[in-house]
Amino acid sequence: MDSRIDITDKKKKILIVEDQFIEAHDLQLILEKAQYEVTGIARSVSQALQCIEQDKPDLVFLDISLKGVETGIDLAKILSENYIGFIYLSANSSKSILEEAKKTHPYGFIVKPFREQDVLVTLEIACYRHNHGIEWQLQQQSILQENIEAICRHPLKWEQALLQLAKVLQTYIPFDYLQVEQIQNEYNPTGLYRKNFETYDIIDIDKIASLSGKSKNELTEIKSTSPKQEYPKIYSNDSFREIFQKSAGIRLVVEIFGIKSFLAIPVRTEEGKIFNFSFFSRNADFYTKKHLELLIKIETKLAKFVSTMHITKKELSNISVKKQLLIIAQDNSDGFSSMIGNSQKMIAVYDCIKKVAPSDTSVLILGESGTGKEKVAQSIHNLSKRKSKPLVIINCGAIPDNLAESLLFGHEKGAFTGALEKRIGKFEAADGGTIFLDEIGEMPMDIQVKLLRVLQEKEIERIGGRFPVKVDVRIVAATNRNLVEEVAAGRFRLDLYYRLHVFPITVPPLKERREDIRLLASHFIDSFSKANSIQTPKVSDNAIMQMMRYEWPGNIRELEHVIQRSILMMDGNTLNDILLPDAASNSGHGKTQEFSIKTIHENERDYINYILKTCKGKVSGTGGAAEILNIPASTLYSKMKKLGIKNVSSI
């Protein structure tokens, strides 16, 4: 079966940026043979910029190492800002350079010397991602505009309306502080300071006066002497330092909220009034040209919002608009009810979920074992338009290779020995809903080919079937493996990787969100106590300290099971000690814990070995390692085999 990805009939225009003549010429021959139009060959960043200005290429093949001061990575940042896709060419680049290159989000990566097949497959994937990226941006812009329209249709007071607008804008233009003020002599801004995922403090002039220790008259004087921001602009690095020096008003906001960059756009209403929307971030160099362009595209909607909700001064009751809004209308408290954590890294995950959930885009969830990737998939489904349809969960690592195709795609009666009746597969069962492919890195190669067809053609074939069956499913996949390494090793298809990697979400390990440990521990203690009808124990400071110092290689899953064992073993009604592995327990007695950096697989192997040791080598059944790990015994046996864990009974 041809697994090449279909693209539009019109072939893309390609620019080659490569300073090695032979390699550039070889690449040109490959592309022209495949009927692509090569607009030119550039040997430096300056030449490339001239070619881009003149020929407007759709995609660029870009060598990371170029002659001159500027590198391919420098050019990549410019290409990204101008929505031009690019594919890196690389030979013997150091790990640090490759990591820096990955941050620019290329559409592909080809290692020299390259083969014709590698070039064409990678290019087709890049074309798909480029087309899909444009569609995604238009879709997001449309959703954003419709949500602003929905707010304007409802009679809300100004602060209420601004709060609803903030929740909509936060998904697309993240901010720590949003301020809206009319450009006039009187200083009377309205701001929203983000405290939590969907919790904001309203900041008015009285609040600013309190936070700054200045009077309203002093604040008005600061406003009048500060330069007006009359054009849409991003302020970061040099421009941020310059405006900080010139504008006392900006200095005030920066000092109160710890701001390091911001984005401002003036909006003119039909009444001739001008309002400044300023988005502030505590991260340096945070806002991009894409953020600015999106704001410019919705400027008329923002003007209508201000005109309707601020100038007309509608004074009506606190009417809920949730049911009318496309995105914020959904009950996010229900959508995220299974996820716990208020750390900045988890808030970033919530923002990603909220952004991608309304679309049908494929999502790839990345993260270590036990971080809660399945919870992320459930939230994506619950916040999507498919929430009334099934969410089908498949553990790819637990499916025997000889049954995988039948389980996923179904079979007809008599298709093989033992097929006594027709059976629909998981994809048909998920029709109209979402299918979650956990441990996608464990999927056999032949099934990967068939999955690629589902993504491309939106259809499956039952074993023994005569005709394809159309299915409408959204695919969410997850893995704790490094799929780039799996692709390089030939264990995972490159084309499937890029089809799934449209919208990646990385779930942080527990050791990177330690501020959530107390909240998670409290949740697990309450849940276990209720389930076993026992009095909820108190937790001592020593127990909290032990949990905060431990590295948690098994992440949230390990925390849950450690809490359960500790409750069962405690004396009295206070949890004084947490039953951690020996190496970690020492940290609770004031000793410095030595920690060596390990791979995800090494951490997973060590954790499984620890659980097996606790269970005295018992894998399945009551009290077995599989039960404690909350995974099927077949999955645990598979993991043990792949991780090289042997002689279980002697552990």
FIDOKE-257962 format. One line per 8 residues: number of its first residue (from 0); for each residue x, y, z of C-alpha. Coordinates in Angstrom, 3 decimals. Each point is the difference from the previous one (the first is absolute). Layout:
NUM> X/Y/Z; ...
***
This chain:
0> 0.000/0.000/0.000; 1.286/3.479/-0.852; 0.407/1.861/3.256; 1.032/3.297/-1.541; -2.034/2.914/1.179; -2.338/1.678/-2.469; 0.539/3.721/-0.470; -1.638/2.570/-2.233
8> 0.343/-0.348/-3.760; 2.075/3.156/-0.160; 3.626/-0.798/0.760; 1.731/2.228/2.509; 2.708/2.532/-0.814; 3.216/-0.986/1.782; 3.048/2.083/0.904; 3.263/-1.819/0.803
16> 2.314/1.690/2.508; 3.222/-2.026/-0.093; 3.598/1.184/-0.316; 1.346/-3.326/-1.333; -0.408/0.075/-3.798; -0.123/-3.769/-0.617; -2.567/-0.685/2.712; -2.154/2.960/-1.090
24> 0.135/-1.161/-3.618; -0.895/-3.601/0.917; -2.962/1.231/2.029; -1.152/2.177/-2.887; 0.051/-2.980/-2.387; -2.061/-2.114/2.419; -2.617/2.740/0.396; -0.291/0.870/-3.679
32> -0.261/-3.672/-0.923; -3.020/-0.156/2.339; -1.493/3.027/-1.797; 0.623/2.527/2.766; 1.003/3.524/-0.995; 3.402/0.990/1.398; 0.039/3.801/0.196; 3.733/0.198/0.628
40> 3.041/-0.952/2.059; 1.293/2.362/2.674; 3.310/-0.432/1.782; -0.484/2.421/2.900; -2.762/1.519/2.091; 0.243/3.345/-1.800; -0.337/-1.679/-3.417; -2.905/-2.071/1.288
48> -1.873/3.081/1.214; 0.377/1.586/-3.442; -1.339/-3.160/-1.681; -2.927/-0.160/2.414; -0.920/3.630/-0.644; 0.178/-0.538/-3.765; -1.448/-3.495/-0.537; -2.283/-0.591/3.028
56> 0.790/-3.733/0.459; -2.458/-2.270/1.817; 2.663/-2.113/1.739; 3.741/0.193/0.601; 2.656/-2.713/0.255; 2.388/1.533/2.511; 3.521/-1.038/0.967; 0.618/0.619/3.693
64> 3.653/0.907/-0.546; 0.524/2.804/-2.504; 2.994/2.137/-0.868; -0.039/3.390/1.647; -1.020/1.351/3.373; -3.681/-1.002/-0.241; -0.985/-3.678/0.106; -2.927/-1.953/-1.324
72> -1.568/0.230/3.454; 0.029/3.811/-0.249; -1.778/-0.218/-3.361; -2.454/-2.564/1.391; -1.265/2.524/2.553; -0.738/2.477/-2.805; -1.709/-2.684/-2.099; -2.175/-1.021/2.939
80> -1.147/3.586/0.581; -0.978/0.253/-3.667; -1.892/-3.328/-0.055; 2.470/-1.629/-2.395; 0.572/-3.681/0.726; 3.518/-1.378/0.022; 1.873/-3.299/0.138; 3.435/-0.178/1.568
88> 2.992/-1.604/-1.690; 2.671/-1.107/2.439; 3.293/-1.875/0.125; 1.888/-0.750/3.209; -1.662/2.774/2.000; 0.644/-0.007/3.731; -2.758/-0.875/2.430; -0.230/3.613/1.217
96> -0.456/1.290/-3.564; -2.663/-2.606/-0.742; -1.850/0.913/3.204; 0.093/3.661/-0.998; -1.247/-0.910/-3.476; -2.944/-1.968/1.442; -1.191/3.129/1.833; -0.746/1.653/-3.352
104> -2.590/-2.724/-0.786; 1.138/-1.203/-3.438; -2.343/-1.979/-2.251; 2.621/-2.688/-0.432; 3.622/-1.028/0.476; 2.249/-1.708/-2.566; 3.449/-1.287/0.881; 2.728/0.160/-2.643
112> 0.749/-1.893/-2.129; -3.676/-0.233/-0.932; -1.872/-2.476/-2.179; -2.594/0.973/-2.583; -2.751/-1.866/1.867; 0.852/1.801/3.269; -0.197/3.386/-1.724; -3.345/-0.632/-1.698
120> -1.737/-1.604/2.981; 1.196/2.780/2.317; -1.097/2.627/-2.522; -3.463/-1.500/-0.337; -0.367/0.005/3.765; 1.151/3.638/0.088; -2.556/0.917/-2.667; -2.713/-1.667/2.042
128> 1.020/1.799/3.179; 0.271/3.313/-1.840; -3.486/-0.322/-1.500; -1.398/-1.246/3.281; 1.682/2.850/1.873; -1.684/2.606/-2.187; -3.381/-1.704/0.447; 0.603/-0.176/3.759
136> 0.783/3.725/0.207; -3.116/0.939/-1.979; -2.105/-2.296/2.160; 1.365/1.469/3.219; -0.517/3.541/-1.274; -3.597/-0.811/-0.915; -0.723/-1.587/3.400; 1.514/2.998/1.787
144> -2.090/2.488/-1.987; -3.206/-1.959/0.595; 0.673/-0.110/3.731; 0.497/3.757/0.162; -3.260/0.440/-1.948; -1.725/-2.311/2.485; 1.150/2.132/2.937; -1.208/3.181/-1.722
152> -3.490/-1.470/-0.422; -0.539/-0.231/3.746; -0.738/2.795/2.473; 2.950/-0.038/2.376; 1.649/2.635/2.104; 3.419/1.125/-1.238; 2.057/-1.980/2.528; -2.033/-3.165/-0.615
160> 0.342/0.349/-3.765; 3.748/0.618/0.250; 0.383/-3.108/2.165; -1.778/-2.107/-2.646; 2.150/1.563/-2.722; 3.162/-0.735/1.979; -0.889/-3.688/0.235; -0.480/-0.114/-3.767
168> 3.169/1.928/-0.854; 2.152/-1.906/2.515; -0.188/-3.114/-2.175; 1.545/1.760/-3.001; 1.997/2.871/1.481; 1.138/-1.114/3.470; 0.585/2.697/2.587; 0.711/0.469/3.681
176> -1.614/3.435/0.044; -2.416/1.569/-2.506; -0.726/3.707/0.133; -2.592/1.946/-2.011; -0.047/3.778/0.242; -1.382/2.889/-2.001; 2.584/2.391/-1.418; -1.031/3.171/1.783
184> 1.281/2.261/2.746; -1.887/-1.727/2.791; 1.738/-3.142/1.243; -2.642/-2.673/0.506; 1.222/-3.396/-1.298; -1.602/-3.387/0.565; 2.390/-2.904/0.392; -0.201/-3.738/0.572
192> 2.784/-1.762/1.870; 0.108/-3.759/-0.525; 0.246/-1.837/3.307; -0.796/-3.503/-1.182; -1.262/-1.906/-3.032; -3.336/1.817/-0.160; 0.248/2.265/3.041; 0.668/3.705/-0.500
200> 0.198/3.043/2.272; -1.644/3.145/-1.356; 2.481/2.868/0.262; -1.556/3.479/-0.025; 1.574/3.348/0.830; -0.675/-0.474/3.730; 1.837/-3.327/-0.058; 2.921/1.494/-1.948
208> 0.184/2.863/2.494; 0.094/-2.519/2.849; 2.639/-2.205/-1.649; 2.243/2.918/-1.034; -0.472/2.193/3.081; -0.885/2.974/-2.196; -3.062/2.241/0.000; -2.449/0.207/-2.894
216> 1.288/3.479/-0.825; 3.565/-1.317/-0.146; -1.109/-2.849/-2.276; -1.786/2.449/-2.318; 3.163/2.115/-0.124; 2.063/-3.090/-0.887; -2.468/-0.811/-2.790; 0.092/3.508/-1.457
224> 3.804/0.082/-0.154; 0.378/-3.476/-1.511; 0.296/-0.339/-3.800; -3.100/-1.331/-1.774; 0.203/-3.405/-1.675; -1.632/0.890/-3.297; 0.968/-3.028/-2.106; -0.209/-3.799/0.450
232> 3.373/-1.102/1.308; 1.865/-2.723/1.883; 2.253/1.191/2.799; 2.781/-2.424/0.890; 3.753/0.142/0.555; 1.291/3.392/-1.269; -3.435/1.470/-0.750; -1.203/-1.074/3.451
240> 2.983/1.622/1.698; -0.533/3.170/-2.017; -3.710/0.374/0.838; 0.793/-0.850/3.629; 2.349/2.988/0.126; -2.356/2.388/-1.801; -3.390/-0.887/1.459; -0.711/0.373/3.713
248> -3.353/-1.691/-0.583; 1.644/-3.132/-1.397; 2.582/0.053/2.810; -2.858/-0.016/2.469; -1.593/-3.131/-1.518; 3.375/-1.729/-0.363; 0.911/0.590/3.639; -3.412/-1.019/1.398
256> -0.426/-3.224/-1.997; 3.594/-1.001/-0.844; -0.459/0.464/-3.758; 2.806/-0.760/-2.496; -1.731/0.447/-3.373; -3.316/1.223/-1.369; -2.092/0.514/-3.094; -2.212/3.061/-0.583
264> -2.619/0.800/-2.627; -2.121/3.174/-0.195; -3.617/-0.577/-1.040; -2.125/2.782/-1.518; -3.772/-0.191/0.441; -2.692/1.336/-2.338; -0.514/2.824/2.478; 3.593/1.113/-0.602
272> 1.294/-1.056/3.407; 3.289/-1.892/0.297; 0.619/-2.771/2.517; 3.330/-1.701/0.629; 0.030/-3.779/0.526; 3.291/-0.948/1.667; 1.002/-3.640/0.640; 2.775/-0.382/2.580
280> 2.139/-3.078/0.703; 2.462/-0.838/2.749; 2.094/-1.835/-2.630; 2.582/1.868/-2.072; -0.304/-0.021/-3.802; -3.374/-1.734/0.307; -2.196/1.543/-2.688; 0.480/-0.678/-3.703
288> -1.033/1.512/-3.297; -2.754/-2.635/-0.182; -1.576/1.347/3.195; 0.108/3.525/-1.384; -1.460/-0.981/-3.362; -2.853/-1.871/1.645; -0.894/3.092/2.038; 0.083/2.174/-3.106
296> -2.355/-2.418/-1.773; -2.541/0.152/2.824; 0.417/3.750/0.640; -3.488/0.810/-1.319; -1.517/-2.591/2.355; 1.879/1.516/2.944; -1.262/3.433/-1.029; -3.560/-1.319/-0.055
304> 0.549/-1.586/3.404; 1.140/3.305/1.533; -2.779/1.933/-1.716; -2.684/-2.423/1.147; 1.173/-0.916/3.462; 1.777/3.172/1.210; -1.277/3.076/-1.793; -3.711/-0.889/0.052
312> 0.230/-0.742/3.745; -2.542/-2.826/0.080; -1.161/-0.521/3.553; -1.786/-3.320/0.404; 0.094/-2.950/2.344; 2.762/-2.577/0.251; -1.146/-2.172/-2.896; 2.036/-3.105/-0.728
320> 1.115/-0.223/-3.615; 1.559/-3.426/0.232; -2.527/-1.818/-2.138; 0.360/2.436/-2.890; 3.786/0.038/-0.296; 1.768/-2.460/-2.280; 3.003/-0.669/2.184; -0.309/1.612/3.403
328> -3.617/-1.141/-0.061; 1.159/-3.486/0.774; 0.147/-0.855/3.656; 3.758/-0.076/0.436; -0.376/-1.053/3.615; -1.520/-3.257/-1.248; 2.481/-0.327/-2.863; 2.978/0.265/2.318
336> -1.608/-1.644/3.035; 2.287/-3.028/-0.187; 3.178/2.113/-0.165; 1.605/1.413/3.134; 2.639/2.708/0.221; 0.410/3.768/-0.020; 3.692/0.265/-0.869; 1.073/2.173/-2.927
344> 0.953/-3.062/-2.036; -3.410/-1.562/0.504; -1.766/3.259/-0.836; 1.932/-0.054/-3.287; -1.338/-3.527/-0.623; -3.569/1.146/0.756; 0.430/2.883/-2.451; 1.135/-2.413/-2.730
352> -2.946/-2.314/0.666; -2.465/2.870/-0.117; 1.509/1.249/-3.259; -0.016/-3.311/-1.873; -3.141/-1.633/1.431; -2.624/1.722/-2.235; 1.696/-1.105/-3.241; 0.430/-3.466/-1.533
360> 3.790/0.311/-0.118; 2.056/-3.072/0.892; 1.790/0.384/3.326; 3.174/-1.715/1.219; 0.387/-0.039/3.791; 3.592/-0.392/1.165; 1.315/-0.690/3.473; 1.472/-2.539/2.372
368> -1.950/-2.986/1.303; -2.451/0.878/2.733; -0.284/3.722/-0.807; -3.701/-0.161/-0.854; -0.035/-0.063/-3.804; -3.320/-1.865/-0.033; -1.547/2.777/2.114; 1.103/2.506/-2.640
376> -1.675/-2.075/-2.719; -3.210/-0.185/2.041; -0.015/3.773/0.449; 0.535/0.584/-3.731; -2.986/-2.224/-0.725; -2.200/1.488/2.731; 0.629/3.548/-1.239; -0.589/-0.857/-3.660
384> -3.128/-0.047/-2.128; 0.336/-3.816/0.060; -0.556/-0.300/3.763; -3.437/-1.615/-0.420; 1.581/-2.769/-2.108; 2.302/-2.809/1.183; 3.548/0.408/1.240; 1.669/-3.329/-0.787
392> 3.304/-0.663/1.784; 2.510/-2.475/-1.404; 3.281/-0.988/1.623; 2.147/-0.803/-3.044; 2.611/-1.685/2.196; -2.541/-2.538/1.265; -1.246/-1.202/-3.391; 1.525/-3.289/-1.244
400> 1.441/0.542/-3.487; -2.138/-2.764/-1.539; -3.229/1.553/1.321; 0.780/3.686/-0.558; -1.610/0.391/-3.428; -3.188/-1.816/0.990; -0.319/1.930/3.255; 0.515/3.388/-1.636
408> -1.788/-0.447/-3.314; -2.316/-2.981/0.532; -0.583/-3.093/-2.130; -2.701/-1.711/-2.035; -1.461/-3.396/0.836; 2.261/-2.733/-1.322; 2.911/2.372/-0.661; 2.311/-2.382/1.855
416> -0.155/-3.117/2.145; -2.077/0.791/3.063; -1.790/3.002/-1.540; -3.470/-1.394/0.698; -1.763/3.340/-0.332; 0.558/3.497/-1.296; 1.620/2.320/2.517; 0.494/3.748/-0.300
424> 3.324/1.410/1.133; 0.861/2.792/2.369; 0.047/2.607/-2.772; -3.576/-0.761/-1.018; -1.027/-0.037/3.659; 1.447/3.506/0.325; -1.835/1.355/-3.074; -0.993/3.604/0.638
432> 2.202/0.148/3.086; 3.645/-0.217/0.998; 2.441/-2.881/0.019; 2.918/0.176/2.415; 3.018/-2.065/-1.030; 2.102/-0.277/3.127; 3.597/-1.197/-0.355; -0.116/0.652/-3.754
440> 3.744/-0.688/-0.136; -0.778/-3.690/0.646; -2.168/-0.340/-3.121; 1.279/-2.586/-2.553; 1.299/1.429/-3.294; -2.643/-1.687/-2.168; -2.773/1.480/2.158; 1.687/3.399/-0.237
448> -0.496/-0.126/-3.785; -3.705/-0.704/0.442; -0.332/2.758/2.587; 1.537/2.401/-2.495; -2.776/-0.880/-2.413; -2.631/0.747/2.644; 1.546/3.440/0.439; 0.177/0.614/-3.749
456> -3.150/-1.607/-1.366; -2.276/0.033/3.086; -0.831/-3.665/-0.614; 0.921/-3.463/1.254; -0.128/-3.508/-1.448; -1.231/-2.928/2.055; 1.965/-3.224/-0.371; -1.774/-1.967/-2.713
464> -2.053/3.039/-1.021; -0.706/0.787/-3.642; -0.495/3.744/0.364; 1.530/2.748/2.140; -2.079/1.422/2.845; -0.088/3.761/0.574; 0.662/1.080/3.596; -0.133/3.419/1.614
472> 2.462/-0.098/2.877; 2.382/2.399/1.595; 3.340/-1.578/0.867; 1.829/0.881/3.195; 3.206/-1.941/0.584; 2.457/-0.153/2.891; 3.459/-1.370/0.637; 2.762/0.107/2.577
480> 2.540/-0.814/-2.688; 2.137/2.397/-2.027; -1.676/-0.555/-3.371; 2.739/1.861/-1.851; 2.450/-2.634/1.248; -2.505/-2.750/-0.851; -0.261/1.360/-3.564; 3.791/0.110/-0.316
488> 0.191/-3.615/1.205; -2.584/-1.089/-2.585; -2.614/-0.978/2.594; -2.467/2.786/-0.754; -1.100/1.412/-3.339; 1.186/3.527/-0.757; -3.166/0.867/-1.933; -2.244/-1.195/2.834
496> 2.060/1.947/2.533; -0.535/3.291/-1.795; -3.696/-0.718/-0.567; -0.447/-0.499/3.753; 2.377/2.787/0.998; -2.308/2.775/-1.250; -0.738/1.192/3.543; 2.319/-1.457/2.671
504> -0.718/0.463/3.709; 2.763/-0.832/2.477; -1.142/-0.981/3.489; 2.683/0.925/2.568; 1.388/-2.611/2.411; -0.949/0.405/3.640; 3.504/1.125/0.991; -0.474/3.059/-2.248
512> -3.297/0.980/1.654; 0.795/-0.566/3.675; -2.397/2.777/1.035; -2.825/-2.395/-0.991; 1.163/-2.857/2.272; -1.875/1.207/3.089; -3.236/0.397/-2.002; 0.368/-3.413/-1.646
520> 0.847/-1.695/3.280; -3.083/1.525/1.642; -2.164/-1.259/-2.849; 1.361/-3.554/0.222; -0.333/-0.066/3.785; -3.628/1.125/-0.183; -0.843/-2.446/-2.804; 1.606/-2.979/1.721
528> -1.615/0.833/3.351; -3.481/0.284/-1.529; 0.419/-3.167/-2.064; 0.999/-1.971/3.105; -2.407/1.725/2.423; 2.743/1.168/2.340; 0.601/3.334/1.679; 2.063/2.324/-2.155
536> 3.441/0.217/1.624; 1.922/3.196/0.662; 3.357/0.480/-1.734; 3.061/1.074/1.972; 2.538/2.565/-1.207; 2.606/-2.769/-0.062; -2.112/-2.044/-2.423; -0.466/3.032/-2.255
544> 3.746/0.651/0.076; 0.746/-3.620/-0.953; -2.342/0.219/-2.982; 1.441/3.335/-1.120; 3.590/-1.309/0.080; -0.606/-3.245/-1.857; 0.584/-0.107/-3.779; -3.137/-2.085/-0.847
552> 1.265/-2.066/-2.965; -3.476/-1.574/-0.226; -1.632/3.449/0.102; -3.652/0.425/1.078; -0.769/-3.712/-0.200; 2.844/-0.743/2.417; -1.161/2.790/2.337; -3.497/-1.492/0.132
560> 1.222/-3.482/0.870; 2.563/1.255/2.518; -2.772/1.971/1.746; -2.225/-3.092/0.147; 2.746/-2.215/1.452; 0.998/2.687/2.509; -3.580/0.333/1.276; -0.309/-3.756/0.426
568> 3.249/-0.144/1.973; -0.453/3.099/2.199; -0.662/-0.023/3.740; -2.778/2.238/1.280; -1.709/2.592/-2.150; 3.013/2.032/-1.116; 2.151/-0.776/-3.006; 3.459/0.651/1.444
576> 2.146/-1.956/-2.466; -0.270/-0.750/-3.706; 1.137/-3.482/-1.040; 2.481/0.958/-2.705; 2.793/-2.119/-1.510; 3.087/-0.175/2.204; 2.031/2.456/-2.057; -2.653/2.659/0.325
584> -0.789/-0.665/3.652; 3.450/1.228/0.966; -0.951/3.450/-1.254; -2.642/0.150/2.702; 2.752/-0.233/2.664; 1.872/3.078/-1.186; 2.472/-1.758/-2.276; 0.676/1.342/-3.466
592> -1.502/-2.245/-2.603; 2.305/-0.806/-2.882; -1.825/0.057/-3.291; 1.366/-1.173/-3.316; -1.640/0.910/-3.270; -1.721/-2.996/-1.561; -1.986/-0.589/-3.149; -3.766/-0.505/0.131
600> 0.516/-3.700/-0.686; 2.536/-0.315/2.832; -2.365/1.715/2.422; -2.845/-2.247/-1.135; 2.147/-3.123/0.378; 1.135/1.040/3.506; -3.563/0.734/1.071; -1.330/-3.342/-1.283
608> 2.871/-1.792/1.730; -0.877/1.833/3.220; -3.692/-1.000/-0.253; 0.916/-3.614/-0.813; 2.298/-0.085/3.009; -2.821/1.351/2.177; -2.310/-2.731/-1.351; 2.700/-2.666/0.453
616> 0.012/-0.721/-3.730; -3.757/-0.463/-0.395; -1.150/1.490/-3.310; -3.710/-0.775/-0.386; -2.933/-0.599/2.321; -0.960/1.639/3.276; 2.909/1.891/1.516; 2.085/-0.463/-3.154
624> 2.119/2.657/-1.673; -2.487/0.421/-2.867; -2.780/0.817/2.478; 2.161/2.558/1.823; 1.085/1.585/-3.284; -3.634/-0.018/-1.185; 0.868/-1.573/-3.350; -0.872/-3.378/-1.559
632> 2.379/-2.821/0.858; 0.620/-0.552/-3.749; 1.174/3.612/-0.287; 2.341/-0.431/2.958; 1.478/-3.194/-1.463; 0.515/1.866/-3.304; 1.741/2.889/1.768; 2.197/-2.381/1.988
640> 1.081/-1.712/-3.200; 0.839/3.261/-1.758; 1.781/1.447/3.030; 2.031/-3.167/0.577; -1.502/-0.819/3.408; 0.576/-3.703/0.694; 0.043/-2.519/2.880; -3.015/1.608/1.590
648> -0.313/-2.568/2.762; 3.517/0.734/1.218; -0.371/3.766/0.221
***
